[in-house]
């Protein structure tokens, strides 16, 4: 609706309301005048009763009965008048002017405060169309990276720098080794080298071929989103679509897909993805806290009422049991878990992350000699695999072992 149409309708509405109020005021004045005339009649009737009693035309009892009847009518008239007397006593023109000022002036001031003067009407269909248009024309990955805030690189231990150089060299020697590429992409991301991390992740996806997973595609999207300062670009959307095509339940991809819709203003679609993910996904997932912090506002913007579910986690009994443990009992529990991991690796083997976890856990327990033994065993297990050896060497350096 054009602006002049809006103001014409608003003015007509205000005039109609004002006319109704003035008409009610005029009717009140007319009713008050009629009531005054009735009151004058009742006063004449009272005087007539007194004269008849004085002439002896009626007796005392009859006079009292008549006075009571007239008095009842006067009381009924007072109740019917209500505030009509005040309306009748007030001059009509000033009161009408006050009504006009309140309705027109107050309505205009309220709209100026709460409304959006100058903005066109935006029904839900138009808002959805605008949001879809914004999504289709949003900036590219390169544009977003160019304007993204620059983050200072983290402080890195010199030994870690050497290990990263070894890892990069190992990947160059074995460019199709999925494990090396995975470790390189992860560590380049941790260092803030997003371009190198993206390149490594794309090489990993190409190396895996048909064995690529939804998690691999979601990791690529996450690297691109981090490089763009949290913005989901069209290129990142392609990776998210690839992840969800492989596994529609992939949590990280669903979270970022919802974020993409929220950024574009399609709160309805973003909420649909996020609410299901929050209610059915793992309670300890990395996206759970960001979801809980944003989803109520997203629901409100989508025009929905949403009750944030209770946070899932350890039961009250679990918490009470852990709280009642003595330090010795907690130490025994941790050592039991470490023993289970150690036994599993000795009998069934495991990936490099399991060996890394065991080495670091033993170091935390100050069992450095055992940690050194496990590290030496892991080097034998992963002999000839430079990427994994670099990962293990980092654990040894950071825990004070002899690499």
N, C-alpha and C positions, 0 to 999 in steps of 0.2 A: 504494500500500500504506500502510495506517495505521501510526502510529508503533509501537503495541503489537505489530503483526504483525512489523514489522522486528526489534524487540528480541527477540521470541520466537524468530524464526528464527536471529538472531545468537547467542542464548544456547544454543539447541540445537546449533548448529554448533560452538560453543566446547566444550560438554560432550562432544560426540562426539569431537572432536580430543583433548581431555584424556583421555577413556576409552581411546582407542587408544594414547596415549603411556604411560599407566599400565599397560595390558595388556602393551605391549612391555617395559616395565620388569620386570613380574612374570615374563614368559616368560624374560627374560634371567637373572633370579635363579634360576628353576627349572633352566635349562640350566647355569648355573654350579654349582649344587648337584650336578647329575648328573655334571658334569665332575670335581668333587672326589671323588665316589664312585669314578669310573673310575680316578682317579689313585691312590686308596688300593689298588685292586685291583692296579694295575701295581707298586706298591711291594711288595705281598705276593709278586707273581710274581718280582721281583728277589731277594727274601729266599729264596724257595724254590729258585731257581737256585743261589744261594750254598750252601745246605744240601746240595743234591744233589751239587754239585761236591766239597764237603768229605767226603761219604760215599763218593765214588767211583762214584756211580750214573751220572754222565755224565762225559765227558772234557772237557779244557780247550777244545778247538775247538767242541764242541757248546755249552758254557757261553757262549762268546763270541758264537756265532750267536744263541742265545736272548736274551742281553743286548741285542744289536743290534736284534733284532726288538721287544723291549719298549721299548727306547729310542726307536725310530721311532714307536711308538704314542704315547709320552709327548709327543714333539715335535708330532705331528699334533693331539693333544688341546690343547696350548698354543696352536696356531694357531687352532683352532676356538673356544677360549675368548675370544680377543680381549680386549675390555674387560669381559667378563662378570664377571671377578673383582672389578673395581671396583664394578660394579652390585651384586654379591652382598654386598660388604662394606659398602655404604652402606645405612643404615636406610631402609626403604621409605616410611614415613609422611612424613618430612621431604622426601624427593625428590618424592613425589607432590604434596605441598603446594606445592613450588616450581614444579612443572609447571603446576598450577592457577593460581598467581599470575601466571606468565609468559604463559600463554595468555589467560586472562580479562583480567587487568590490562593486559597489553601490547596486546591487541587493542582494548580500550576506549580506551586512550590514543592508539593509532594512528588510530582512527576520529575521535576528538575533534580530532586535529591535522590530518588530511588530509580528513576527511569534512565533512558539513554537517548537524550535529545539528539536528533539528527541521524540516528541509525534506522535503517529500514527494518521492516518486519522480517523475522527469521523463524519460520515454522520448522518443525523437526526435519521434514524432508529436505528443505533447503540447507539446513545445517549439516546434514549427512552428506549432501552433494558437495558442499564446500570442503568438508573434511576429506572426502575421497579425492577431490581435486588437489588439495594440499599434499596428500600422500603421493599422488601421481607425479607431481612437479617438485617434490622436495629435493634438497641438494644431494649431490653425489658424494661418494666416499671421499674422493680427492678434495672436493670443496670443503667438506666438514673437517677433514684432517688439517687443512690449511688454516682454519680459523679456530681450531680447538685450543684450549688453554695449554700452554707448555708446562709440563710437570718436571721438576728437577729430578735427575736420575738418582737412584738410591746409592748410598755409600756401599761400596763393594770391597770385600777383603781381597787383597792382592792375590792370595792363593786361589780364590774363586775365579779371579780374572784369568789366571793361568789355566785353571780347569776348563773354563769356557773356551779358551783358545784351543785346548786339546780336543774338546768336544766338537768345535767347528771343523777342525782339521780331520777328525775321525769321520764326520758326516761327508766332508768333501771326498774322502777316500772311498767311502761306501755310500754314495748318494741315494741309493734305493733301499737303505736299511730303515724299515719303519720305526724300529725302537729308537735309533739314533735321532731320526727326524722328530719323533715325539718329544724326546728329552730336550732337543734344541729349541723347538717351538715353545715349550713350557718355560725354559730358563730365559729365553730372549724376552718373553712376555714379562717375567718377573723383573728383568732389568729395564723394562720400559722401551725396549727396541722392537716396537710393534711392526715396523715394516719387515724386519728380519724374521720376526715370529710368524707373520702372515705368510711370508714366502716359504718358510719351513713347513708350516701346516698345509699349505697347498701342495707342496712336494710330497708330504706324507699321504694326503688323500689320493694323489696320482699314483704313488707307489703301491698303495693298498688295492687299487682297482676295484673289483667287485666285492672285495672284503671290507670296504670302507663302512664305518658305522655312523649312526645318527649322532653319537657323541663327538665323532671327529668333525662332522659338519657344524655342529653347535659350537665346538671349540673355535673353529675358524670364524664364525660369526661373532663370538665373544671377543676375540682379538681385534677384529675390525671395529667393533663398538667401543672398546677401550681406546683404540687409537683416535676415534672421532669424539672423545670426551663424553661417552655415554649415549651418543646419538645413533639410531638404527637407520643406516643408509639403504638405498635400493640394492646395493651390492651385498650388504649384510643380510638383507631380506632373502636374497637368492640362496644363501647358505642356510638360512633358517628353513626355507621351504624344502630344501634338499634333506635336511635333518628330519623334518616332520614327515616327509614322504617315506623315509626309511623306517621311522618309528613315531607314530602320532602321539605317543605318550612321553616322548623325550622332554624331561622337565626343564632343562636349561633353554631349549629352543622355544618351548611354550611360554616361558617367562619373558624372553626377549621379544617374541612375537606380540605378546600382550603389551609390552612397553612400546613397541612400534605403533600400535593402534592408539595408545594413550597419547603419544607425542603428536599424532596427526589429528587428534580430536575425536576419534571414533571410540569414545569411552564405553559404548555398549559392547563392542567387540572385544575391547581390552578387558572389560570386567568379566565377560563370559569365559575367557581363557584363564584369567587370574583366579576367579572364585573356585573353579573346578580344581586348579592346580593347588590352591591353598588347602582345600578341604580333602583332597585325596593324595597329595604328595607327601614325601617323607617329612617328618617334623623337624629334622636336623638339616634339611637341604639349605644350601647357601642363599637361595632366593626367598626363604620363608620370612625372614625379618623385613626385607624390603617390601614384600607383598603386604604384610600386616601394617606397615607404616603408611601405605598409599591406597589400599583398596577401598577404604570407606569413602574417601574423597572421590575416587573414580566412580564408585557406585552412585554417589550423590550427583555427580556431573552427568551420569547416564540416566538420571531421573528415577533411580531405584532406591529403595530402603534396604540396607544390608546390615545384618548383625554380625560383627566380627566373632568368629568361633573362638572358643577357649584355646589357648596355646597348648599343643600336645607335647608331651615330654615324659620324663620319669614320673611314675606314680608317687603319691604321697608316701606310700609304704616304702618304695625304693629310696626316696629321699631320707625318710626317717631312719632306715637301716644304715645308710651311708653316714648319716650324721652321728649315729650311735657308735660307729666303729672307732676303736682306739687307733692311734698312729701306727702301732705295730700291726693291727689287723689290716689296715689299708695297705701297708707295705707288703704284707703277705699276699694280699689280693693282686697287687701289681706284679709281684714276682711270679705268682701263679700264671698270670696272663702271658708274661714273658716266656715262662717255661713252656707253655702250650705252643707259642709261636716258634720257639726254637725246635721243639720236637717235630712240629709239622714241616719245617724247612728241612730238617735232617732226614725225614722219611719220605715226604712227598715233593720236596722242592718248592719253588715259588718264584715270583718275578722279582726284579731288582728293588721295587718299592718295599717288598716284605723284608728283604735283607737289610735295606737301609733302616727300616723301622726297628728291627731287632738290634742293630748296632747302636742306634741312638738311644734306645730304651736301656740297654745295658750300661751305656755311658752315664745316663741320668741316675741309675742305681749305683753309680761309682764302682761298677765291676769292669774296670778298664781292661784287665787282662783277658777276660772272657770276650769283651767286645773286640779286642785285637785278634783273638783266635777266630771269631766269626768273620771278621773282615778278611783275614788271610784265606779262609775257606771260600768266601764269596769271590775273591779274585781268581781262585782256581776254577770255580763254577762258571764264571763269565769270561774265561780266557779267550782271547781272539775277538772280543766284542768291545771295541774301544768306547762306544757310547755309554754302555752300562758301567764299564770300569771307571770312566770319568765321573759318573754319578756317585759311585761308591767312594771314590777318592775324595769327593767333596764331603761326604759324611765323615770320613776319617779325619780330614783336616779340621772340621768344625768341632769334632769331639775330642781332639787332642791325641789321636792315635798316630801311629807311624805309617804313613802311606806307602 
